[in-house]
Structure formats: C-alpha cells, structure tokens
Amino acid sequence: MKYYIIAGEASGDLHGSNLMKALLQKDPQAEIRFWGGDLMNAQGGTLVKHYRDLAFMGFLEVAMNLRTILNNIKFCKEDIKNHKPDILILIDYPGFNLRIARFAKELGIKVVYYISPQLWAWKEGRVEIIKKYVDEMMVILPFEEDFYKGHGVHSHFVGHPLLDAISSLKDINIDGFKKENGLNEKEIIALLPGSRKQEVEKMLEIMLSVRPHFKNYQFVIAGAPSLPKEFYQKYVDDNVHFVSNRTYDLLRCSKAALVTSGTATLETALLNIPEVVCYRGSKISYAIAKRLVKNIKYISLVNLIMDREVVKELIQTDLNTKNLVEELHKIIDGEKRSQVLEDYSLLREKLGGKGASEKAAEVILNM
C-alpha cells in the first residue's frame, strides 16, 4: 500500500517513526512518503519536507510566516494529488493537517488521524471538521476517547507511543555517558529548553539563572536536532555542557530536569526524572491563548492526565529565578521528590502498556 504521513514537529517525528516501523513490519512492501524529521527518515521511505521548515511558534510568528505556511499547504496538496496514496496519516499539527484532511477526502483518499489535536483545550469546533473528513481517529490519552464520544465521534484509544519508545531503550552507564560527552563527575541537572530557536533562547536564559544556587551540580542542555551545534556554544562553559540528539540518555543520567512545556514533560516523567515545567511566551501570544483556551487547569501532559498537580508548573511571571531555585531544591531531595516518583508510577499505569504503534498500524491496515 501507499502511505502518506504528515508530522510537523519533533514529537510527531518520534511518533511517526515508531508508526512507520510498525507499518513496515506488517506491510513490508509499503511505500511511504512523508513530512517529518530525521527519526522518520531513518525508517526509510521518502522525506518530502523536514519539520524544521514547518514549525512556527506563537500567534505572532505564525502571522509573520503566513505566506510560507500557505505555500507549504499548496505544495503538499499538489504532492498528494501526484502521489495518489491509499491512506493519508496525519499526526497532530492541526492548523496544517485539518486543511489537508479535507483536500484528501475530496480526492477519495482515506484519512487517518493519529494523535489527536488538543481540541479538548481549545478550538473544540474543529471536531466537526474531524467528523466530516477523518475516517479513523486514534487517540493516545485516556480521557480523549470520552471527549470524542461526547461529540458523536468514534475513536480508538491505542495507548501512548512514548511507552514504546522508552521501553525499547537499552540500559545506560552513567559514568560512561559522562566520559563520552566530556562531562565532569558532578550530578546532572538536565535543561530541556525546547526545539525552536526563539523558544530556546528565551528559556535557556531563565533556566541558567539558577546556577549560582547549585554549585555542586553540572547543567547539561539537551540540544534539539533542528538547531545546529554552533547555536548552543554561547551558553557552554566549564559547568554548562551541551549534548545533541541524546535527550533520553541525558535524562536517564540526571538527578532532575527543567523542562519547557510540551511532549518533553511527559517523556521526562516516563523516564522517572523529577522535573519543573517551565513556560513563558510573548505577552501578546499568552494573552490571546488565555482567552482561547477553555477551562484547562494545567499546561503539562503529566498533570492533565493525572488531573492534579504532580509536577510544578511555572508560567509567565511565575517563571523566575527565585521560584525555579525553590522548586528545584524540592525535587532534588526531600518529600517532594519521593511523592513525584510515586505519582509517576501511577501515571504509567493510567497510560496502559506498550504497543500503541502496533495497535495503530493494525487499525490502519484493517481499513
């Protein structure tokens, strides 16, 4: 069969790569054409566009790059029309993918949505677009199945694909990792500032401001594959290091982490590393988002899934040096650390076992 997959962000690249692996195991002659990143590219198939050319953050950045976005949509439609896939598989990235869903459906192509947009948080009206143009909706968060059911849309809860990615990791030697990456003997505090240049610059400045209070630790930045190594050099010194394309290994060797809100918050939790969740957007973007987002109590997937505060979220003005130092001390030692690790165990139970990618591939093949 001919598959066309669209993932527009780093997390979509990860989930898309695991789905491609499962599809190729079940359909070895599959022809896959995709928009994604290095992880998907490693599985084979044909990369049409890299997500680094697609990811625009915040309302202002989207507005400033509207011509590029519209050109990408036009190019994608033409490519699908020429390629004539049997199935279109969309991974999150709703602003782009929902437009493509309508186009593909009108061409008679079956449309699968794998990893739902967060419509339960905002733009709930998009459910009607999904009802009209999506043949199969596969969700990865337990509460999403009930959300779609309430809107008259049948969906499959397949489990969370991060459990697949994490369960396949080999054991790691912490001393070996430190030596391999030129790190010193001190325990590690991992910094995950995001994957977009604008975001990383903003988040690293505040994250690194805690350094004077943690002199017995070394700070290691998780480099995003979408950004060149040279970009991070201005932040590196004797006690601030940089590791590229080794985020999971870095986290597994760390005592704690400061993590920018996004999929990385859940990845950190599933790897059993206590964390502080950080978010700061532009005043305009944040004000707009606050008006659009419905009554959502949390921004991190960990807290949303558990429906209570498991990890501390520092947002906008609350994200400052004083609060970061205080919360980081709590999760490095003491009762808070023990409680977080206990809650992580409950989180994994709630998400179910591994096998999401295989279940998703099975649903697709059964179509």
Secondary structure, 3 states (H helix, E strand, C coil): CEEEEEECCHHHHHHHHHHHHHHHHHCCCCEEEEEECHHHHCCCCEEEEEHHHCCCCHHHHHHHCHHHHHHHHHHHHHHHHHHCCCEEEEECCHHHHHHHHHHHHHCCCEEEEECCCCCCCCCHHHHHHHHHHCCEEEECCHHHHHHHHHCCCCEEECCCCHHHHHHCCCCCCHHHHHHHCCCCCCEEEEEECCCCHHHHHHHHHHHHHHHHHCCCEEEEEEECCCCCHHHHHHHCECCEEEEECCHHHHHHCEEEEEEECCHHHHHHHHCCCCEEEEECCCHHHHHHHHHHCCCCCCCCHHHHHHCCCCCEEEEHHHCCHHHHHHHHHHHHCCHHHHHHHHHHHHHHHHHCCCCHHHHHHHHHHHC
